Amino acid sequence: MRTKVIKYISVVVLGASLTACERVIDLDMPKGEALPYVDAWITDQPEVQTIKFLKAVEYQSAGAPEAVSDATITLTDVTAGTTYPFTYQNGAYNYDAGSAAIGIVGHTYKLSIDWKGEQFEATDELKRPSILDSITGEFKEEKGDDKAGYYAKLYAHDPVGAVDYCWVRTYRNGTLNYHVGEMLAADGSFGGDEGISDGFAFIPPFRDGITSDQEPYQKGDVVKVLLRSLSKPSHQFIEQTIEQLTSGGLFAKVLMNVPANVKNMSPGGATKIYGWFGTVAEVSASKKME
């Protein structure tokens, strides 16, 4: 009995000593430079097109990024030879084409930024979208670790020919569903340039991936799935971004700036703009869980 008491006391003392070692330390970190970056995605939809040009805030800041308002931004449809001037308003640069869409599948687009006497450019090709067939929903009782609720499924397939990259985004009642995250597909699977699954239905991880088994949908929820086409460079950018945002644990990757496609075209220009300019074709479908 005495031996057991001594062992118990030893464990308590060890736990107390480990707790006593915890100490909150305020790090005096330098604020660093407010790096400029763009968030620019042009779509094939008849809607206002928006380009954000911002300055990043310091790591520990809870404030919003500062908008850069003194730039001249234009978009050029290189294929058609048409230029669209973007106007700064309410923290972003916008172009309203009314009921027309300025994004056309198969066309190449160039973003031009004139800022502080330097010229910057980025290009991307607007690719065809994947084919969204339907969204289904089924109520399931709680089973094991899976919670009770409505489980939605995505049915989509890849167009025949070439390698098609797709960005799958899921919304719940009008807002992005962060419980399921972003998904990237190549020909409806996790393949690369081989095109081994060309023309087939999206594989089950994408079909089932629009529902979280810990936060399934409830009666009355509206599920929307948006498929966005991507060029290969844009696919690689989103892939690296997701890896940076979700990396964690013992074998987490070292954080680093994801490569940008905005290039300084001015001779001797030293300023660098981060972020990405991309073009996407969109298809979507919605279903109410009931």
HELIX and SHEET records of a PDB file:
HELIX    1   1 ARG A    2  ALA A   20  1                                  19    
HELIX    2   2 PRO A  204  ASP A  208  1                                   5    
HELIX    3   3 LYS A  232  THR A  246  1                                  15    
SHEET    1   A 4 GLU A  66  ALA A  67  0                                        
SHEET    2   A 4 GLN A  49  LYS A  55 -1                                        
SHEET    3   A 4 PRO A  36  THR A  43 -1                                        
SHEET    4   A 4 TYR A 274  VAL A 280  1                                        
SHEET    1   B 8 GLU A  66  ALA A  67  0                                        
SHEET    2   B 8 GLN A  49  LYS A  55 -1                                        
SHEET    3   B 8 ALA A  92  TYR A  95 -1                                        
SHEET    4   B 8 THR A  82  GLN A  89 -1                                        
SHEET    5   B 8 THR A  72  ASP A  77 -1                                        
SHEET    6   B 8 THR A 108  TRP A 115 -1                                        
SHEET    7   B 8 GLU A 118  GLU A 125 -1                                        
SHEET    8   B 8 LYS A 263  ASN A 264 -1                                        
SHEET    1   C 2 ILE A 131  LYS A 140  0                                        
SHEET    2   C 2 GLY A 149  HIS A 157 -1                                        
SHEET    1   D 3 THR A 175  LEU A 176  0                                        
SHEET    2   D 3 TYR A 165  ARG A 172 -1                                        
SHEET    3   D 3 MET A 183  ALA A 186 -1                                        
SHEET    1   E 4 THR A 175  LEU A 176  0                                        
SHEET    2   E 4 TYR A 165  ARG A 172 -1                                        
SHEET    3   E 4 VAL A 222  LEU A 230 -1                                        
SHEET    4   E 4 GLU A 282  LYS A 288 -1                                        
END                                                                             
